């Protein structure tokens, strides 16, 4: 894995962590579809192209987990 891929992966995982932390409620399950929806909304409202791209990569990563 090259350094750019490593940095991209770290950005995606950090974004996933932030989104999940915002959605988590004590004692509640968090469906994967809800995380994907939150990532979509975050990417759609992002003014930073890098954030939008990270959201798209995270969505693809999670969508692959559904299959």
LUMTOR-496795 format. One record per residue (C-alpha): residue in one letter; x negated, y, z. Coordinates in Angstrom, 3 decimals. Last residue first. Layout:
% LUMTOR-496795
("A"; (X; Y; Z)) ...
//
This chain:
% LUMTOR-496795
("X"; (23.041; -7.646; -0.112)) ("X"; (23.653; -5.343; 2.860)) ("X"; (19.916; -5.041; 3.579)) ("X"; (19.383; -3.747; 0.034)) ("X"; (21.848; -0.960; 0.817)) ("X"; (19.703; -0.038; 3.822)) ("X"; (16.554; 0.488; 1.753)) ("X"; (18.473; 2.237; -1.027)) ("X"; (20.035; 4.616; 1.511)) ("X"; (16.624; 5.295; 3.062)) ("X"; (15.144; 6.102; -0.346)) ("X"; (18.015; 8.486; -1.127)) ("X"; (17.668; 10.151; 2.266)) ("X"; (13.924; 10.580; 1.721)) ("X"; (14.612; 12.189; -1.673)) ("X"; (17.065; 14.671; -0.127)) ("X"; (14.587; 15.460; 2.628)) ("X"; (11.833; 16.059; 0.063)) ("X"; (14.155; 18.248; -2.027)) ("X"; (14.663; 20.587; 0.961)) ("X"; (18.054; 22.305; 0.996)) ("X"; (19.686; 19.216; 2.415)) ("X"; (23.503; 19.098; 2.333)) ("X"; (23.768; 16.118; -0.002)) ("X"; (20.871; 14.333; 1.690)) ("X"; (22.400; 14.661; 5.150)) ("X"; (25.818; 13.608; 3.860)) ("X"; (24.338; 10.529; 2.172)) ("X"; (22.299; 9.668; 5.256)) ("X"; (25.428; 9.917; 7.398)) ("X"; (27.301; 7.648; 5.007)) ("X"; (24.463; 5.101; 5.045)) ("X"; (24.467; 5.120; 8.853)) ("X"; (28.228; 4.596; 8.888)) ("X"; (27.923; 1.725; 6.419)) ("X"; (25.346; 0.057; 8.673)) ("X"; (27.918; -0.108; 11.447)) ("X"; (26.979; 1.441; 14.808)) ("X"; (28.437; -0.482; 17.721)) ("X"; (29.575; 1.562; 20.693)) ("X"; (28.623; 1.225; 24.373)) ("X"; (26.789; 4.530; 24.588)) ("X"; (27.197; 6.607; 21.422)) ("X"; (24.684; 6.534; 18.624)) ("X"; (25.264; 8.822; 15.642)) ("X"; (22.618; 11.481; 16.315)) ("X"; (20.001; 8.873; 17.260)) ("X"; (20.802; 6.930; 14.082)) ("X"; (20.202; 9.995; 11.910)) ("X"; (16.931; 10.895; 13.639)) ("X"; (15.607; 7.336; 13.493)) ("X"; (16.527; 6.946; 9.839)) ("X"; (14.689; 10.180; 9.055)) ("X"; (11.599; 8.934; 10.881)) ("X"; (11.823; 5.649; 8.964)) ("X"; (12.048; 7.457; 5.624)) ("X"; (9.160; 9.808; 6.456)) ("X"; (6.973; 6.901; 7.588)) ("X"; (7.757; 5.070; 4.362)) ("X"; (6.798; 8.108; 2.288)) ("X"; (3.536; 8.527; 4.212)) ("X"; (2.680; 4.857; 3.690)) ("X"; (3.592; 5.059; 0.016)) ("X"; (1.333; 8.104; -0.389)) ("X"; (-1.543; 6.359; 1.432)) ("X"; (-1.457; 3.363; -0.945)) ("X"; (0.000; 0.000; 0.000)) 
//
